[in-house]
Amino acid sequence: MIILLLLLCSIGNAIAQKRNTLVIADDHLILNIDLKSPRSELDSIFKVAGISESIIEKVTAGDFAAMRNEGWNNTSRQGDIVQFDRSLNDVNINPQSRPYLITTRLPRMDGKPGYPEKVKYGVNKYALITVYELPSGFTRFILPGFQNAKRVFLAGNFNNWSTLKGLMKRTEGGWMIDIKLEPGAYQYKYIVDSRWRTDPNNLLQVDDGGGNVNSVYFKYNYKFKLPGYESAHRITVAGDFNKWNPNELIMDKKANWWERELYLDNGMHVYRFMVDGQWTTDPGNPLKVKDENGNISSVLNLGEKVNFKLSGYTDARKVFVAGNFNDWRPAELGLQKTNDSWVLPLILAPGNYQYKFIIDGKWIFDPYNPYYATEKGQRNSFLSVKPNHTFRLRGFSDAKTVIVTGTFDDWDPNGITLAHVGDEWIVNYYLKPGKCLYKFRIDGKWIIDPGNKLWEQNQFGTGNSVLWME
């Protein structure tokens, strides 16, 4: 009798513990909770499910509206036992009027293997939404199935493809992990019992540089929103970031607005909406620009703020700035006149830029910028936004010109001009991840960097300095 009583008690405890569960089954997340459970248990299961803790009070009081706002549906209730369901199916996430040929829209990611090159924009495409953002700011990765696996890891460029850091948690019906990501493009794979696998639910893949492929995920950072147009049948957004393709980014209809979320790289973007075949600008964005054909578009700036300033020239009628950040369009970015100067704040993505000012039609260098570079044989003022390396050369105080060049600018013999500051020559530069070869050129004479011990031989027998950027 004692043994029977102990067995019944253990079964009762197991049943009670099963009242708060999260299961991956049939392309759904199924959450079961007991409203009478201690707050600590509810906190724990809500955290596992990726639901905001602030919702617990409302749920225990019988208000499930907040759960619906986070994508969960109440499917059943028996007394204090409540079941919620969240579909992983890609239902109406991007409605298409024709089949979506994802293989023709693969993003170009030709950086070093496993590390994406910068892309202008990105949209995800999942058969099942197994990667998504949580209210906490974490990104959740779910791998359904593989219940017989002993260990599963998530590896990608976000953890330097570590085979030890991304240990996933086993849950009923699959595996799960939450990680912190900044907006951007990411490559990843799962490691199931030491075997590398792409995400079976992710339709976006790129060459991994080793004869296989990696899955690609974009963490979004921007949402286009167009109010009104309740009677419209189809609205899309297009811009210079997707080569003005009017059929790709179809917006989702909401209560009294349309929206489309995606990843956009930092920088200046020009865009318009197409409403049932007719182009229109963004009524909520006062920044507009007119192209050479007279088309008016809205302007979106994402990234770092750069203040272009030209002192003097108070008698000038118009002053513009142009550079490779706007394809050198001369009458697009006008500076505003102040008491003794002309100014223009502009948002630019991290990177390297060349520019000039245009004063009443005349192109000039920035007179207060000692840095220069060349593009298509033309010398221009040089600017680096959020640089991650400083080239330094000590001594050579009698030199007239010192430049640096390398693989980062295709060994342009004119290179980037360094400024003489104190007892050294310096220039800040934004370098991409990977290996970089470079040399200094002092009044026409080539030398390797005497302050860098890393170098390798070249075909001329004169050597190149070496940098490795993470």
C-alpha positions in Angstrom: 0.0 0.0 0.0 2.8 2.4 0.9 4.5 1.7 -2.5 1.2 2.2 -4.3 0.6 5.6 -2.5 4.1 6.8 -3.4 3.6 5.8 -7.0 0.3 7.6 -7.2 1.9 10.7 -5.7 4.7 10.7 -8.2 2.2 10.4 -11.1 0.3 13.3 -9.7 3.4 15.4 -9.5 4.3 14.5 -13.1 0.8 15.5 -14.3 1.0 18.8 -12.3 4.4 19.6 -13.9 3.0 18.9 -17.4 0.4 21.6 -16.9 3.0 24.2 -17.8 4.6 23.1 -21.0 5.8 24.4 -24.4 5.7 21.9 -27.2 6.8 22.1 -30.9 4.3 19.9 -32.8 2.6 19.9 -36.2 4.3 23.2 -37.3 3.0 25.0 -34.1 4.2 26.1 -30.8 1.7 24.9 -28.2 1.7 26.5 -24.8 -0.2 24.9 -21.9 -0.4 26.8 -18.6 -2.2 26.3 -15.2 -3.5 29.7 -14.2 -3.3 28.6 -10.5 0.4 27.9 -10.8 2.8 29.8 -8.5 4.0 33.1 -10.1 7.6 31.7 -10.3 6.5 28.8 -12.4 4.5 31.1 -14.7 7.4 33.5 -15.0 9.6 30.6 -16.0 7.3 29.1 -18.7 6.5 32.6 -20.1 10.2 33.3 -20.4 10.8 30.0 -22.2 7.9 30.8 -24.6 9.4 34.3 -25.2 6.4 36.2 -23.9 6.7 39.4 -22.0 6.4 39.0 -18.2 4.1 42.1 -18.1 1.4 39.9 -19.7 1.2 37.4 -16.9 -1.1 39.5 -14.7 -3.5 39.9 -17.6 -3.5 36.3 -18.5 -4.1 35.1 -14.9 -7.0 37.5 -14.7 -8.5 35.9 -17.9 -7.6 38.7 -20.3 -6.0 37.0 -23.4 -5.9 40.0 -25.7 -2.3 40.8 -25.0 -1.4 37.2 -25.9 -3.1 37.6 -29.3 -1.1 40.8 -29.9 2.1 38.7 -29.6 0.9 36.1 -32.1 -0.7 33.6 -29.7 -4.3 32.2 -30.1 -6.3 30.8 -27.2 -7.4 27.3 -28.5 -8.9 25.7 -25.4 -9.6 26.2 -21.7 -10.6 23.6 -19.1 -11.0 25.2 -15.8 -7.6 26.8 -14.9 -5.8 24.9 -17.7 -5.4 27.1 -20.8 -3.9 26.3 -24.1 -2.4 28.8 -26.5 -1.2 28.1 -30.0 1.3 30.0 -32.3 1.6 28.8 -35.9 5.0 28.5 -37.5 3.5 28.4 -40.9 4.3 31.3 -43.3 0.6 32.2 -43.7 0.1 35.5 -45.6 3.5 36.8 -44.4 4.2 38.0 -48.0 1.2 37.4 -50.3 2.2 37.1 -53.9 0.2 37.4 -57.0 2.5 34.9 -58.7 5.0 32.2 -57.4 7.9 33.7 -55.5 11.0 32.6 -57.3 13.3 33.0 -54.3 16.4 31.6 -56.1 16.3 34.6 -58.4 16.5 37.0 -55.5 19.4 35.7 -53.5 21.3 38.5 -51.8 24.9 38.9 -53.0 27.1 38.0 -50.0 30.6 37.8 -51.4 32.6 38.7 -48.3 35.0 36.3 -46.7 33.5 32.8 -46.5 30.8 32.7 -43.8 30.8 36.4 -43.2 28.3 38.4 -45.3 29.3 41.3 -47.4 27.2 44.4 -46.9 23.8 44.3 -48.6 21.5 47.2 -49.3 18.4 45.4 -48.1 17.0 42.0 -47.1 13.8 40.1 -46.6 13.4 36.7 -45.0 11.6 33.8 -46.6 10.7 30.8 -44.5 8.5 27.8 -45.2 7.9 27.8 -41.4 8.7 30.9 -39.3 11.3 29.2 -37.1 13.4 32.3 -36.5 11.7 35.4 -35.1 12.1 38.3 -32.8 10.9 38.3 -29.2 9.6 41.3 -27.2 12.7 41.0 -25.0 14.9 42.0 -28.0 16.3 38.5 -28.4 16.1 36.5 -31.6 14.7 33.0 -31.2 15.9 30.1 -33.4 13.8 26.9 -33.4 14.8 23.6 -35.0 11.8 21.2 -35.0 12.4 17.5 -34.8 15.7 15.7 -34.2 14.4 14.3 -30.9 17.0 11.5 -30.9 19.9 13.9 -31.2 22.2 14.2 -28.2 23.3 17.8 -28.7 22.5 20.6 -31.1 24.4 23.8 -31.6 23.6 27.0 -33.5 26.7 28.5 -35.2 27.1 31.5 -37.5 29.0 34.7 -38.1 27.4 36.2 -35.0 29.5 33.8 -32.8 32.5 33.4 -35.2 31.1 30.0 -36.2 31.9 28.6 -32.8 31.1 24.9 -32.3 30.8 25.3 -28.5 28.9 28.5 -27.8 25.5 28.0 -29.3 24.2 25.0 -27.4 20.5 24.8 -27.9 17.9 23.6 -25.3 15.9 20.5 -25.9 12.2 21.0 -25.7 9.3 18.8 -26.6 9.3 18.5 -30.3 12.6 20.2 -31.1 15.4 22.5 -30.1 15.5 26.2 -29.2 17.9 29.0 -28.4 17.6 32.8 -27.9 20.5 35.1 -28.9 21.1 38.8 -29.0 21.5 40.2 -32.5 21.9 43.7 -33.9 20.0 44.5 -37.1 21.9 43.1 -40.1 22.5 40.1 -42.4 23.6 36.8 -40.8 24.7 33.4 -42.0 24.1 30.3 -39.9 23.9 26.6 -39.6 22.9 24.0 -37.1 25.3 21.3 -35.8 23.3 18.2 -35.0 25.5 15.6 -33.3 28.6 17.0 -35.0 26.9 17.1 -38.4 26.4 20.5 -40.1 23.0 21.2 -41.4 21.3 24.2 -43.0 17.9 25.4 -41.6 15.4 23.1 -43.3 12.7 25.8 -43.1 14.8 28.7 -44.5 14.5 29.2 -48.2 17.3 31.8 -48.3 20.8 30.2 -48.8 24.2 31.4 -50.0 27.4 29.7 -51.0 29.5 29.1 -47.8 32.8 29.3 -49.7 33.5 25.6 -49.2 31.3 24.0 -51.7 28.2 24.0 -49.5 25.6 26.6 -48.5 24.6 28.6 -45.4 21.2 29.7 -44.3 20.7 33.5 -44.3 18.6 35.5 -41.7 18.0 39.2 -41.8 17.2 41.0 -38.5 14.9 43.8 -39.6 15.4 47.4 -38.6 12.9 49.4 -40.6 9.1 49.3 -41.4 7.7 51.2 -44.3 4.2 52.4 -43.4 1.5 54.0 -45.6 -1.7 55.2 -43.9 -5.1 55.1 -45.7 -5.8 53.6 -49.1 -8.3 51.1 -47.5 -9.9 50.4 -50.9 -6.6 49.7 -52.6 -6.0 46.1 -53.9 -2.2 46.0 -54.0 0.5 48.3 -52.7 4.2 47.7 -53.0 7.3 49.7 -52.0 10.4 50.1 -54.2 13.5 52.1 -54.3 17.1 52.3 -55.3 17.9 49.6 -52.8 16.0 46.9 -54.8 16.6 48.5 -58.3 13.0 49.9 -58.3 11.4 46.5 -58.7 7.7 47.2 -58.2 6.7 43.6 -57.8 8.9 42.4 -55.0 8.1 44.1 -51.7 4.3 43.7 -51.4 2.9 45.5 -48.3 0.6 43.9 -45.8 -2.8 45.5 -45.3 -3.7 46.4 -41.7 -6.7 48.1 -40.1 -6.3 51.5 -41.8 -2.7 51.4 -43.1 -0.3 49.3 -45.1 3.1 48.2 -43.9 6.2 46.3 -45.0 9.1 45.4 -42.6 12.6 44.6 -43.9 16.3 45.1 -43.3 17.8 48.2 -44.8 21.5 49.0 -44.7 22.6 52.3 -43.3 22.8 55.2 -45.8 20.5 57.3 -47.9 17.6 55.5 -49.7 15.3 56.9 -52.3 11.9 55.2 -52.5 8.2 55.4 -53.6 5.0 53.4 -53.1 3.1 51.9 -56.0 -0.7 51.9 -55.3 -2.6 49.8 -57.8 -0.1 50.6 -60.5 0.3 54.3 -59.7 3.5 55.7 -58.1 3.2 58.0 -55.0 5.6 59.4 -52.5 5.4 58.9 -48.7 3.0 61.4 -47.3 4.5 61.0 -43.9 8.0 61.8 -45.0 8.7 65.5 -45.8 12.2 64.7 -47.3 11.8 64.6 -51.1 14.2 64.6 -54.1 13.7 65.0 -57.8 15.7 62.9 -60.3 16.9 63.9 -63.8 13.6 62.7 -65.3 11.5 64.9 -63.0 10.3 62.0 -60.8 9.8 62.9 -57.2 10.7 60.3 -54.6 10.9 60.2 -50.8 14.3 60.1 -49.1 15.2 57.9 -46.1 18.4 58.4 -44.2 19.7 55.7 -41.9 23.1 55.6 -40.2 25.6 58.1 -38.8 25.1 61.8 -38.9 27.8 63.7 -40.8 27.8 67.5 -40.9 29.1 68.9 -44.1 30.2 72.5 -43.6 31.7 75.1 -45.9 32.9 78.3 -44.2 32.8 81.6 -46.1 31.3 82.0 -49.6 28.6 84.1 -48.2 28.0 85.8 -51.6 27.2 82.4 -53.3 23.7 81.8 -54.5 23.6 78.0 -54.2 25.9 75.5 -52.6 25.6 71.7 -53.1 27.6 68.7 -52.0 28.0 65.6 -54.1 29.9 62.4 -53.8 29.9 58.7 -54.3 27.2 58.5 -51.6 24.7 60.0 -54.0 26.3 58.9 -57.3 27.7 62.4 -57.8 24.4 64.0 -58.6 25.3 67.7 -58.6 22.0 69.5 -57.7 20.5 67.1 -55.2 22.0 67.9 -51.7 21.8 71.6 -51.1 23.5 73.2 -48.1 21.7 75.8 -46.0 23.2 79.2 -45.5 24.0 80.5 -42.0 25.7 83.7 -41.0 29.2 82.8 -42.1 29.0 79.3 -43.6 26.9 76.7 -45.5 25.9 73.5 -43.7 24.1 70.2 -44.4 23.6 67.3 -41.9 23.5 64.0 -43.8 23.1 60.4 -42.7 25.7 58.0 -44.1 26.4 54.4 -43.6 29.8 53.4 -42.1 32.3 53.4 -44.9 34.6 55.5 -47.0 33.4 58.4 -49.2 34.7 60.9 -51.7 33.0 64.3 -52.2 33.2 67.8 -53.4 31.3 71.1 -53.0 29.6 72.8 -55.9 29.4 76.6 -55.6 27.2 78.2 -58.2 28.1 75.4 -60.6 31.9 75.3 -59.8 33.3 72.2 -58.2 35.9 72.6 -55.4 37.6 70.5 -52.7 36.7 70.8 -49.1 39.3 73.5 -48.1 39.4 72.4 -44.5 39.8 68.6 -45.2 43.5 67.5 -45.6 42.5 64.0 -46.8 42.2 63.1 -50.5 41.4 60.1 -52.7 40.7 59.5 -56.4 37.8 58.0 -58.3 38.0 57.4 -62.1 41.1 59.6 -62.3 39.5 62.5 -60.4 40.9 63.7 -57.1 38.3 64.4 -54.4 38.1 65.2 -50.7 38.0 62.0 -48.6 35.8 61.1 -45.6 35.6 57.9 -43.5 32.4 57.3 -41.5 32.9 55.2 -38.3 36.4 54.1 -39.3 37.7 50.9 -37.7 41.4 51.4 -38.4 44.0 54.2 -38.4 47.0 54.0 -40.8 50.0 55.6 -39.1 53.5 56.3 -40.3 56.0 57.9 -37.9 58.7 60.2 -39.0 59.3 61.3 -42.6 58.7 64.9 -41.5 60.3 66.2 -44.7 58.0 64.3 -47.0 55.6 66.3 -49.2 53.0 63.6 -49.8 52.3 60.3 -48.1 49.6 58.0 -49.4 48.4 54.5 -48.4 47.0 52.0 -50.9 46.3 48.3 -51.0 43.8 45.6 -51.7 41.0 47.9 -50.2 41.3 50.3 -53.2 42.6 47.9 -55.8 46.1 49.3 -55.4 45.2 52.7 -56.8 48.6 54.4 -57.2 47.1 57.7 -56.0 45.8 56.0 -52.9 44.5 57.8 -49.8 46.4 60.9 -48.7 47.6 61.0 -45.1 47.7 64.2 -43.1 50.8 65.2 -41.2 49.9 65.5 -37.5 52.7 66.0 -34.9 55.4 63.5 -35.7 53.3 61.1 -37.8 51.2 60.8 -40.8 47.7 59.4 -40.3 44.4 58.7 -41.9 41.3 56.9 -40.6 39.8 54.2 -42.8 36.9 51.8 -42.7 38.2 48.3 -43.6 36.0 45.3 -44.4 36.5 42.0 -42.4 39.3 39.7 -43.6 42.8 40.0 -44.9 44.1 43.4 -46.1 47.4 44.0 -47.9 48.8 47.5 -48.1 51.9 49.8 -48.6 52.8 53.4 -48.1 54.1 55.6 -50.9 56.3 58.5 -49.8 56.9 61.1 -52.5 56.5 58.3 -55.0 58.7 55.8 -53.1 57.0 52.5 -52.0 57.7 51.1 -48.5 56.1 48.5 -46.3 54.8 49.7 -42.9 57.8 49.9 -40.5 55.3 49.8 -37.6 53.7 46.5 -38.6 55.7 43.3 -38.2 53.3 41.3 -40.3 54.2 41.2 -44.0 54.3 38.8 -46.9 56.3 38.6 -50.1 54.8 39.8 -53.4 55.5 39.1 -57.1 58.0 42.1 -57.2 60.0 40.9 -54.3 59.3 44.1 -52.3 56.8 42.8 -49.9 53.4 44.0 -48.6 52.2 44.7 -45.1 49.4 42.6 -43.8 46.3 43.5 -41.7 43.7 41.1 -40.4 40.3 42.7 -39.6 37.8 40.9 -37.5 
